[in-house]
């Protein structure tokens, strides 16, 4: 008799702290569990709970030292890589939001003054190093965001660093109205030495502070030769320094017509980048199994061509709307795709407790602005990178245990996911995708519905089912029926089901 058991109730979170692994090896082995934070809001103090930090009323912008106090919790939660959104000063002119976008970089080799704890004699650099040292003591790596463009303010100070449009004005890329494009090539098509040195100065700052690597914002709008120079410079100083490219094999050039050399993911990896973003930024728009499978296949081909490189599961970054806005089923799907795909796990601050990134102050006139924008600009449903805002909100605190369980599952089954055979499974329903990972001991089966309105049924064929018991890793209202080598699943809208089959006396290879 075949048994179907739900294991979620007995999986206790017990991630053990291990020695901090070389970050490049960590990503290569798909073992990174990335947690993204914005220092200026991560541990800010919002006394009146209006969502905005009113410094004049005694409220506090987040600092490295206040963030440092929360690192133990991240470590206990199984995080081994902290990714900091930009820490450089933000431009204040032609700005978006009351604090200015984190990506409107105003200095290459400085940390924003507001991240300094004012009630001590330490510099903000000393405090940043304390934060990084504490993370390292807790066996976590720390990477930092390198913005791609400069602020309007910077164009006034150093106009020669910027590309000009036909009106001889600094060029705005796409619809990013608060930033301007750097000049990467000289008129004779040689690399602009000034901007090479500017990017290298950021590398110097990062390495001197003890950062383990850099996430390069919109990396593809700079050519391979530019990045090869910057990365080789960094590796001469620290051979293990890590580079993550914000690049995707399906993205179009956001500066089309302005930037000639839009680098492919292959070119960026060849330049020295260790990892890039898998093709999941538009996951909410995928409607068929074929579309899902093609994402997997295309990214696997890139990795096959670039041995030793990796991807991150970029389903819900600060550029995407909060998954919880589509419901708990969708949130759960994002969580377990992170936990089961052979890619590095990625989570944005607030995901674990269902913050929907909606703000009562959105679009309202500012009480106090530190820029020339008099309104609280935000992207609705997205992480606020434009204002001094409150910490994330635990709108669905009960989700936390599900989140911890998924990370624990991944750590317990890392060898299966790294070294098992990954197979896209056939289904008889175009709205249902499925895949499995098999080694000699067990088979992991993942089944998901891409329909957000209707219940879906599907038959999934799996080679080893007749020999084993099927264990459900996520509680589901309708357990599957087992018929010879088939799983007959019934899925709610946007439901993901995850099963483990223990292979007894199997000939699996």
N, C-alpha and C positions, 0 to 999 in steps of 0.2 A: 504494500500500500504506500503510495507516495504522500508525503506530508508537506504542507505549506505552513511555515512558521514565520511569525513576525519577530525579528531580532531586535528591533529598535528599542524595546523596553529594557533589554538586558545589556545593551551596549553602553557602558559607562565611560564618560570622557576621562581619559587617563594618559594624555600625551606626556611622555616623559621628556625632560629637558636633556638634550644631547649637546655634545661639544659643537661649537659653531663651525660649520663646514665652510670650506672655501666657496665663496659665492658663485664663482663661475661653474664649479662642479655641481653645486646645489641646483642651479638652473638647468644645466645640461642633463641632470638626472630627473628633472621634473619634480623636484622635492621642495621647491619654494612655496611657502604660504605667505602671500604678500598682503600687507594691510596698509592702505593709503590714508594718510592724514594731512590735514592743513594745520600747521602749528598755531596760526593765529586764532583758530576757533576750537582746537582739539580739547584744550583745558582752559577755556575762557570762563569768565564769571559773569553771569547774567542775573543780577539780583532781582530785577523786576519782571523777569520772564517775558519780555516783549520780543525776544529773538535777536535784538541788536545790542551791541556792547556800548553803553553810554559811559565813556571814561570820565566825563565831567560829573557823573553821579556816583563815582566810586566803583564802577564795574571795571573788569580787567580783561584786556586782550590776552589771548593765550601766549605763553612764552615757552622757550625750551625747558626751563626749569619746572614750570607747572606740568608740561607734557611728560617730563622725566618721571614724575610721580605716578604716572599711569602705565609705565612700561611693564611692570611686573604682571599686571592683569593681561596685557597682550601676550606675554610669554606663556602664562598659564593657559591661555586660550589656544596655544599651538602655533602662534605666529612666529615665523623665523626670518621674515624680511619686512622691514618697515620702509615704505616709500613716502618720502616727504614731497608734497606739492611745493612749488617754488618758494624759496626763502629769501630771494633777492628783493630789493626795494621795488615798489610799484610806482609807475608814473601817475601823476596827479592831473595832467592836462589832457583835454579831449578824452577823459577817462570814462569808464563804465563802473557805476556803483560808488558808494560813499567812501570806500577805501582804495579803489582801483583794482583792476584784475591782477591776480597773481602772475599772469603771463605777460603783463605789460612791464617787462624788465627795464629798470632804470639804471642799474649798475651791474657789471659782470662779476665783479669780485668782492662784493659787499653783501652783508646780511642786513635785512630790514631792521631798522632801529626799534620798531615797535615790538619785536620779538625778544627784546631785552627786559629782564626783570629789573625794575628801577630801584628796588629797595636793598641793593647790595653794591659792592664795589667791583664786581666782576664785569668784564666786557661781554657783549653778546656772543663773541667768538668763543670765549671761555665757557660760556653757558651751553653753546651748541656742542662743544667738544665734550662737556659733561654728559649731555644727553646721549651722544653717540657712544661714549665710553660705558655708560650704564646699559645701553642696549647690547653692546658687545659682552658685557659681564653676564648678561642674561641669555647669551648665545643667540642673539639676533643680529642680522646684518642690517645696514641702513643705506639706502640709495636716495639720491636727491634729484629733483627735476631741473633740467637745463632748458629754459624757455628758448623758443626759436626766433623770436622777433624782439625788437626794442620798442620802448615807449616813445610817444611823441616828444616828451620832455628830453629824451636822449638825443633826438634829432636836432634840437636847438643847441645842445652842447657840443655834439660831434656830428655835424651833417655829413662829413666825408665818409662816415661808416655806412651810409644808407643808399639804397637804390632809388633813383629818381624816376618820376613819370614824365609824360610829354610836357607837362607844365613846369618841370624842374622842381617838383615837390617830392618829398619822401613818399615812397609808394606804399599804399594800403593794400595788404593781401586779402583777397576774397572780401568777406564782410566783417573782418576783424578791425573795426574802425578805431580801436584804441592802441593799435600797434603798427609798426612800419617794418618793411622788409630790409634786412641787412644786404649790403653789397658784397657778394661772394666772389665775383670775377672783376678784374680790371678790364679796361677797354681792349687790351691785347689778349684777353682770354686767360691770363694767368690768374692764379688764386690771389685774392686780396689779402695781403700779409697782415694788415691791421686787424681784420676780423678773425683771421686764424689765431692771432695772438690774443685777441679778446676771449675767444672760446678756450684757449689754453690757460688763460688767467683764471677762468672759472674752474677748470680742472685742477689747477694749483690750489685754489682755495678748498675745493672738495677733498683733495688728498691730504692737505695739511690739517684739516679738521678731523680726518679719520673716516670719512665716508668710504663705503665699500664699492660704490659705483654711481653711475649716472643714468637717468632716464632722459633721453633726448626727445624733446617736444617736436612734433611734426618733422621727424628726422629726414624724410624723403625730399624736402624742398632744398636740401643741400646735396651737392654731388658726392659721389663715392670718394674722389680724391681729397675732398675737404675732410671728410670723416676719417679717412685712412691716416691723414696727417695728425689730426687731433688724437685719435685713439692710440697711434704708435707713440705719440708724445706722452700720453698717460701711462702706457705700459712700460715705458722706460723708467718711470718713477715707481710704478707698482705693477708688477707683471700680472697680478690677480685682479686688477681693477676692472669692474664689470660695466658693460654698456648694453642698455635696453633701448631699442628703437621704437618710438611710437610710429609704427608703419604697418601697413596691412596690404596684402597682395591684391585686394579688390578696391582700394581707395583711389579716387581720382585726384589729380593735382589740384589742391585748393587755391593755388596761385597760378592757374593755367593762363598762358599768354604772358606771364610775368617772369616765371622761372623756367628756363630752358631745360636744365638738367634735373628732372624729377626722378630720383633714384628708385629703382626697384628694390624689393626686399632682398633679392639675391645679391644685388650690388652692395647693399648696406651690410649684409652678413659677411660678404667678401672683404669689406673695408675693415672689419674687426668687431662689429656688433655681435653680442652673444645670443640675443633673444629679440623677438619682435611680437607684435600683437596678432593673435590668431583672428580669423575672419568672423568675429561674432558681434561686431558693433551694431549690426542691423538685425540681430537675432529675432527681435519682435516682429520683423517683417517676413520671416521665413514661414511659408504656408504648406510646403510639401516635403515629403521624405527625400525626394530627389535633390531639392535645394539644400537640405541639411547634409546629405551624403556628399554633395559636391564640395561643400565647405571643408569637410574632413579630408577628402581626396586631394584637393588643391594644396592645402597646407602640408599634407604628408609628402607630396611631391617636392615641395620646397625643402623640407627637412631631409629628404632622401638625397637631394643635391648638395646639401650643406651639412655634412656630418658633424656632430658635436654641437649643433645649434639647437635652440628651443623656442617655444612660444609661451605666451601667457594667456590664460583663459579670460579674455577681456570682454565678458558679457555685460558688465555693469560698472563702467568707469565713471569719472566725474563728467564725462561728455554724454552719458546716456541717462534717460529718465529712470527713476527708482523702480526696480522690479515690482515692489509691493503695490504700486499703482495699478498693476494688472491683476492683483490678487495673490493670495497666499500660495495657490498652486504654482503660479508662474515663478514666484520667489523661490519656492522649493525646487523647481526645475533648474533654475540658475545655480542654486546651491549644489545640487547633486551632479550636475554636469561638470561643475568645478571639481567635485570630489572624485569623479570617475573617468574623465577624459585624460589621456596621456599628455598633459600640459601642466604648466605651473599655475597653482591656484591664485586667484586675485579677488580681493574684497575691498570695497570702499568703506571708510568709516561711516557707520550708521546702518549698513546693510544687515548686520547681525540682529538688530532689534527693530527692523522695519521702518526706519525713518523714510518718509516719502519726499523729503526735501521740498515741501511746500511751505511758504512763508507768509505770515500775516502782513508783513511790511512790503511785500512785493509791489513795486511800481509806485509806492507812496512817496510823498515829498519827505526829504530827510530832516530829522531833528538836528543833526550835525553832520556835515560832510567834510572829509579831508581831501576832497578832489573838487574839480569844477562841475561834477555831476550833482545835481540837487535832488536826485531821486534814487531810491533803493532799487537798483537794477539787479535782477536775477533771471536765470533761465528756469522757468516753472518746472518743478519736479526734478530739478537737478541740484547737485551740490553747489552751495554758494561759494564762489571764488571772488566775489566782487565787494563784499562788505565785511566789517568786523562783526561777526555773528556769534550766536550762542553755540555751545556744543551740540552734538547730534542728540536727537530725542528718541527715547525708547517707546515708540508708538505701539509696538507689538513685542513686549519684553519676553513673552513665552517662546518666541522664535529662537531665542538665544540657545536653548538646549538642543534644538534641531541643528543649529549651526555648529555647535561644539561636537555633536555626534558625527556630523559629516566630516569634519576635520580629523577627528579621531579615527574614523573608518579609513580615511585616506592614508594616514600614517601607519595603521595596522596592515594595510594592503598595498603598500608602496611597491613591493617587489612584483606583485601581480600586475599592477598597472604599468610599471616600467618595463618589465621583461616578458609579460604575457603576450599572446598573439591577439591583436586587435582585429575584429571583423565587423563590417557593416552587415547586419542581418536583413534578410528579406522579410517583408511584411505584405499582406494583401490589401493594405489600406494606405493610400498616398498621403494621408494626413498623420500617419503614425510612423515614427522612425524607431530604429532599434540597433543596438550594437552589443557586442560581447567582447570580453577579454578572458583568455583561457591560458592556464598553465597546467601542469600535471596534477595539481591538487584541487583546483576549483575553477569554476566559470562564473564570471560576473556578467549579468544580463541587464541592460538598461533599455526601457521602452518609454517613449514619450509621445503625447498627443500635441499637435501643433494647432488644433482647433480651439479657439477661445470661447465658443458658444455652445457646442453640442458634444454629447457623449460620443465616443468612438470605440468601435470594436476592431480587433485585429488579430490575425494568426501569425505568430512568429516562430520560425523554424530554428531549432538549436540542436546541434549534433549530439550532445551528451545527456540530454534530459532523461532518457529512459533509464539511466543507470543510477540516478541520484535523487536525493531529497532537494526540494526547492525552499529556500529561506528568503522571506521578504525583509528588506532592510528599511523600508518605509511603510508606515501603516497606510493601507488602502481600503476603501469601503467595499470594493468588489475584488475578491481574490481571483486569480486566473484559474482557468481549467487546464488540466494537463492531458494531452492526448498524443500518445506515442512520443514523437520527437517535437511536438508543437506546444507552444504556450498560447492559449486563447485568452487574450486580455481585453478587459473593458475599462476604458479610461474616461475620467471626467475631463471637462475642458482644461487644457494646459496641464494635465497631470503627468507626472513622471513616476514610473515604477522601477524599482531597483531590486534585483534578486541575486542571490548567491547560490550556486549549485556546487555542492561538495562532490568531487569526483572520486568515487570509490572504485578501485580496480580498473581505472580508466586507461585507455590506450591513447589518451590525448597527447598531442605533440605540438 
